[in-house]
């Protein structure tokens, strides 16, 4: 179970990165 939680926490930032790249919103330039 702990490995699953670590995997989710490790993949969360990438989800936001991919979503930001897909949108390319100039208003959301915050890192």
PDB file of N, CA, C and O in Angstrom:
ATOM      1  N   UNK A   1       0.846  -1.208   0.000  1.00  0.00           N
ATOM      2  CA  UNK A   1       0.000   0.000   0.000  1.00  0.00           C
ATOM      3  C   UNK A   1       0.874   1.249   0.000  1.00  0.00           C
ATOM      4  O   UNK A   1       0.551   2.253  -0.635  1.00  0.00           O
ATOM      5  N   UNK A   2       1.984   1.165   0.723  1.00  0.00           N
ATOM      6  CA  UNK A   2       2.848   2.364   0.808  1.00  0.00           C
ATOM      7  C   UNK A   2       3.463   2.665  -0.552  1.00  0.00           C
ATOM      8  O   UNK A   2       3.660   3.829  -0.903  1.00  0.00           O
ATOM      9  N   UNK A   3       3.766   1.621  -1.317  1.00  0.00           N
ATOM     10  CA  UNK A   3       4.347   1.864  -2.638  1.00  0.00           C
ATOM     11  C   UNK A   3       3.327   2.529  -3.549  1.00  0.00           C
ATOM     12  O   UNK A   3       3.679   3.371  -4.375  1.00  0.00           O
ATOM     13  N   UNK A   4       2.057   2.148  -3.398  1.00  0.00           N
ATOM     14  CA  UNK A   4       1.004   2.766  -4.214  1.00  0.00           C
ATOM     15  C   UNK A   4       0.892   4.248  -3.876  1.00  0.00           C
ATOM     16  O   UNK A   4       0.783   5.090  -4.767  1.00  0.00           O
ATOM     17  N   UNK A   5       0.920   4.560  -2.576  1.00  0.00           N
ATOM     18  CA  UNK A   5       0.815   5.962  -2.163  1.00  0.00           C
ATOM     19  C   UNK A   5       2.018   6.742  -2.689  1.00  0.00           C
ATOM     20  O   UNK A   5       1.867   7.866  -3.169  1.00  0.00           O
ATOM     21  N   UNK A   6       3.211   6.152  -2.601  1.00  0.00           N
ATOM     22  CA  UNK A   6       4.410   6.839  -3.104  1.00  0.00           C
ATOM     23  C   UNK A   6       4.293   7.070  -4.609  1.00  0.00           C
ATOM     24  O   UNK A   6       4.682   8.125  -5.111  1.00  0.00           O
ATOM     25  N   UNK A   7       3.764   6.095  -5.317  1.00  0.00           N
ATOM     26  CA  UNK A   7       3.604   6.244  -6.767  1.00  0.00           C
ATOM     27  C   UNK A   7       2.649   7.379  -7.095  1.00  0.00           C
ATOM     28  O   UNK A   7       2.900   8.162  -8.011  1.00  0.00           O
ATOM     29  N   UNK A   8       1.548   7.470  -6.345  1.00  0.00           N
ATOM     30  CA  UNK A   8       0.576   8.535  -6.602  1.00  0.00           C
ATOM     31  C   UNK A   8       1.207   9.892  -6.312  1.00  0.00           C
ATOM     32  O   UNK A   8       1.070  10.830  -7.097  1.00  0.00           O
ATOM     33  N   UNK A   9       1.903   9.992  -5.173  1.00  0.00           N
ATOM     34  CA  UNK A   9       2.532  11.272  -4.817  1.00  0.00           C
ATOM     35  C   UNK A   9       3.599  11.635  -5.848  1.00  0.00           C
ATOM     36  O   UNK A   9       3.808  12.812  -6.140  1.00  0.00           O
ATOM     37  N   UNK A  10       4.280  10.614  -6.403  1.00  0.00           N
ATOM     38  CA  UNK A  10       5.335  10.875  -7.377  1.00  0.00           C
ATOM     39  C   UNK A  10       4.744  11.300  -8.723  1.00  0.00           C
ATOM     40  O   UNK A  10       5.382  12.034  -9.478  1.00  0.00           O
ATOM     41  N   UNK A  11       3.530  10.840  -9.023  1.00  0.00           N
ATOM     42  CA  UNK A  11       2.928  11.141 -10.324  1.00  0.00           C
ATOM     43  C   UNK A  11       2.089  12.411 -10.280  1.00  0.00           C
ATOM     44  O   UNK A  11       1.766  12.971 -11.328  1.00  0.00           O
ATOM     45  N   UNK A  12       1.729  12.878  -9.079  1.00  0.00           N
ATOM     46  CA  UNK A  12       0.878  14.068  -8.988  1.00  0.00           C
ATOM     47  C   UNK A  12       1.500  15.277  -9.682  1.00  0.00           C
ATOM     48  O   UNK A  12       0.821  15.912 -10.489  1.00  0.00           O
ATOM     49  N   UNK A  13       2.756  15.625  -9.409  1.00  0.00           N
ATOM     50  CA  UNK A  13       3.340  16.813 -10.058  1.00  0.00           C
ATOM     51  C   UNK A  13       3.310  16.701 -11.579  1.00  0.00           C
ATOM     52  O   UNK A  13       3.068  17.694 -12.265  1.00  0.00           O
ATOM     53  N   UNK A  14       3.555  15.499 -12.117  1.00  0.00           N
ATOM     54  CA  UNK A  14       3.574  15.340 -13.570  1.00  0.00           C
ATOM     55  C   UNK A  14       2.192  15.606 -14.155  1.00  0.00           C
ATOM     56  O   UNK A  14       2.072  16.145 -15.255  1.00  0.00           O
ATOM     57  N   UNK A  15       1.142  15.224 -13.414  1.00  0.00           N
ATOM     58  CA  UNK A  15      -0.216  15.462 -13.911  1.00  0.00           C
ATOM     59  C   UNK A  15      -0.460  16.954 -14.079  1.00  0.00           C
ATOM     60  O   UNK A  15      -1.019  17.398 -15.082  1.00  0.00           O
ATOM     61  N   UNK A  16      -0.026  17.731 -13.069  1.00  0.00           N
ATOM     62  CA  UNK A  16      -0.233  19.181 -13.158  1.00  0.00           C
ATOM     63  C   UNK A  16       0.640  19.763 -14.272  1.00  0.00           C
ATOM     64  O   UNK A  16       0.219  20.679 -14.979  1.00  0.00           O
ATOM     65  N   UNK A  17       1.855  19.229 -14.427  1.00  0.00           N
ATOM     66  CA  UNK A  17       2.748  19.738 -15.478  1.00  0.00           C
ATOM     67  C   UNK A  17       2.136  19.474 -16.846  1.00  0.00           C
ATOM     68  O   UNK A  17       2.094  20.373 -17.686  1.00  0.00           O
ATOM     69  N   UNK A  18       1.662  18.255 -17.081  1.00  0.00           N
ATOM     70  CA  UNK A  18       1.077  17.922 -18.381  1.00  0.00           C
ATOM     71  C   UNK A  18      -0.172  18.756 -18.631  1.00  0.00           C
ATOM     72  O   UNK A  18      -0.409  19.196 -19.756  1.00  0.00           O
ATOM     73  N   UNK A  19      -0.978  18.977 -17.584  1.00  0.00           N
ATOM     74  CA  UNK A  19      -2.195  19.772 -17.741  1.00  0.00           C
ATOM     75  C   UNK A  19      -1.829  21.219 -18.077  1.00  0.00           C
ATOM     76  O   UNK A  19      -2.469  21.845 -18.922  1.00  0.00           O
ATOM     77  N   UNK A  20      -0.797  21.746 -17.413  1.00  0.00           N
ATOM     78  CA  UNK A  20      -0.366  23.122 -17.685  1.00  0.00           C
ATOM     79  C   UNK A  20       0.175  23.249 -19.104  1.00  0.00           C
ATOM     80  O   UNK A  20      -0.095  24.233 -19.793  1.00  0.00           O
ATOM     81  N   UNK A  21       0.944  22.246 -19.540  1.00  0.00           N
ATOM     82  CA  UNK A  21       1.495  22.295 -20.890  1.00  0.00           C
ATOM     83  C   UNK A  21       0.368  22.209 -21.913  1.00  0.00           C
ATOM     84  O   UNK A  21       0.422  22.864 -22.954  1.00  0.00           O
ATOM     85  N   UNK A  22      -0.654  21.403 -21.620  1.00  0.00           N
ATOM     86  CA  UNK A  22      -1.773  21.250 -22.549  1.00  0.00           C
ATOM     87  C   UNK A  22      -2.565  22.540 -22.667  1.00  0.00           C
ATOM     88  O   UNK A  22      -3.037  22.884 -23.751  1.00  0.00           O
ATOM     89  N   UNK A  23      -2.715  23.257 -21.557  1.00  0.00           N
ATOM     90  CA  UNK A  23      -3.496  24.492 -21.579  1.00  0.00           C
ATOM     91  C   UNK A  23      -2.651  25.642 -22.129  1.00  0.00           C
ATOM     92  O   UNK A  23      -3.122  26.430 -22.949  1.00  0.00           O
ATOM     93  N   UNK A  24      -1.380  25.732 -21.665  1.00  0.00           N
ATOM     94  CA  UNK A  24      -0.519  26.843 -22.071  1.00  0.00           C
ATOM     95  C   UNK A  24      -1.166  28.167 -21.719  1.00  0.00           C
ATOM     96  O   UNK A  24      -1.261  29.059 -22.562  1.00  0.00           O
ATOM     97  N   UNK A  25      -1.618  28.304 -20.466  1.00  0.00           N
ATOM     98  CA  UNK A  25      -2.279  29.533 -20.017  1.00  0.00           C
ATOM     99  C   UNK A  25      -1.226  30.552 -19.584  1.00  0.00           C
ATOM    100  O   UNK A  25      -0.479  30.290 -18.641  1.00  0.00           O
ATOM    101  N   UNK A  26      -1.149  31.693 -20.239  1.00  0.00           N
ATOM    102  CA  UNK A  26      -0.168  32.721 -19.847  1.00  0.00           C
ATOM    103  C   UNK A  26      -0.478  33.293 -18.474  1.00  0.00           C
ATOM    104  O   UNK A  26       0.414  33.815 -17.805  1.00  0.00           O
ATOM    105  N   UNK A  27      -1.741  33.200 -18.041  1.00  0.00           N
ATOM    106  CA  UNK A  27      -2.120  33.735 -16.734  1.00  0.00           C
ATOM    107  C   UNK A  27      -1.590  32.838 -15.616  1.00  0.00           C
ATOM    108  O   UNK A  27      -1.414  33.295 -14.486  1.00  0.00           O
ATOM    109  N   UNK A  28      -1.335  31.563 -15.925  1.00  0.00           N
ATOM    110  CA  UNK A  28      -0.868  30.629 -14.897  1.00  0.00           C
ATOM    111  C   UNK A  28       0.595  30.307 -15.151  1.00  0.00           C
ATOM    112  O   UNK A  28       0.942  29.169 -15.469  1.00  0.00           O
ATOM    113  N   UNK A  29       1.459  31.320 -15.009  1.00  0.00           N
ATOM    114  CA  UNK A  29       2.894  31.118 -15.203  1.00  0.00           C
ATOM    115  C   UNK A  29       3.570  30.721 -13.910  1.00  0.00           C
ATOM    116  O   UNK A  29       4.784  30.517 -13.883  1.00  0.00           O
ATOM    117  N   UNK A  30       2.795  30.606 -12.823  1.00  0.00           N
ATOM    118  CA  UNK A  30       3.390  30.256 -11.529  1.00  0.00           C
ATOM    119  C   UNK A  30       3.913  28.822 -11.562  1.00  0.00           C
ATOM    120  O   UNK A  30       3.244  27.938 -12.096  1.00  0.00           O
ATOM    121  N   UNK A  31       5.106  28.576 -10.997  1.00  0.00           N
ATOM    122  CA  UNK A  31       5.699  27.229 -10.993  1.00  0.00           C
ATOM    123  C   UNK A  31       4.931  26.275 -10.099  1.00  0.00           C
ATOM    124  O   UNK A  31       5.298  25.106  -9.985  1.00  0.00           O
TER     125      UNK A  31
END
